[in-house]
Amino acid sequence: MPEIYIYAIEGRSTDQKCALIREITDSVVRNFQVDPSTVMIQIMETPKTSKAKGGVLFSDRDEP
């Protein structure tokens, strides 16, 4: 059973996450030759106040 974990800053819509999950599932099915029902995907979301890059919290960055 393939398991995929995605780490991301929170803020994506449910539709965006569903689209990503569909595309990743399709890719795993095609490349690993497995049934879609065996593919497990979990999105691990982190608040912008709990993650930093270059010593600056994502909540304090000017980037979208």
Buried (B, 14 or more C-beta within 10 A) or exposed (E): EBEBEEEBEBEBEEEEBEEBBEEBBEEBBEEEEBEEEEBEBEBEEEEBEEBEEEEEEBEEEEEE
